[in-house]
Amino acid sequence: MNSNSQSANADTYSQRLADIVGTAIALLTLTLPVFVIAHYSSSNLENNQQPLIQNLQGSKD
């Protein structure tokens, strides 16, 4: 019976480790793209503004 209890402890440890690693991967997968998009879009926001009012008034002719 001792060998069974040792393998159960090892399985529990490996299952817990797998849960922690899986959770870390899931959090990185969900949050990292948001931060990358926010970082690059905020730096390009000032350079890529186009005057929409001028385009609308020009097409009114």
C-alpha positions in Angstrom: 0.0 0.0 0.0 2.9 2.3 0.5 3.9 2.2 -3.1 0.3 3.2 -4.1 0.3 6.2 -1.8 3.7 7.4 -3.1 2.5 7.3 -6.7 -0.7 9.1 -5.7 1.4 11.9 -4.1 3.6 12.2 -7.2 0.4 12.3 -9.4 -1.1 15.0 -7.2 2.1 17.1 -7.4 2.4 16.7 -11.2 -1.3 17.5 -11.6 -0.9 20.6 -9.5 2.2 21.7 -11.4 0.4 21.2 -14.7 -2.5 23.3 -13.5 -0.2 26.1 -12.5 1.8 26.0 -15.7 -1.5 25.9 -17.7 -2.9 28.8 -15.9 0.2 30.8 -16.4 0.2 30.1 -20.2 -3.5 30.9 -20.4 -3.0 34.3 -18.6 -0.1 35.2 -20.9 -2.1 34.2 -23.9 -4.9 36.4 -22.9 -3.0 39.4 -21.6 0.1 39.7 -23.6 -1.6 40.5 -27.0 -3.6 43.2 -25.3 -0.5 44.9 -23.9 1.4 44.6 -27.2 -1.5 46.1 -29.2 -2.0 48.9 -26.6 1.7 49.7 -26.7 2.1 49.9 -30.5 -1.2 51.6 -31.2 -0.7 54.4 -28.6 2.7 55.3 -30.1 1.4 55.4 -33.6 -1.8 57.3 -32.7 -0.4 60.8 -32.9 1.4 60.1 -36.3 -1.6 58.6 -38.1 -4.4 61.2 -37.5 -6.1 62.3 -40.6 -8.4 65.3 -40.9 -11.8 63.8 -41.4 -13.6 67.1 -41.5 -11.5 68.4 -44.4 -12.3 65.2 -46.4 -16.0 65.5 -45.8 -16.2 69.2 -46.8 -14.1 68.6 -49.9 -16.6 66.0 -51.2 -19.5 68.3 -50.7 -18.8 70.2 -54.0 
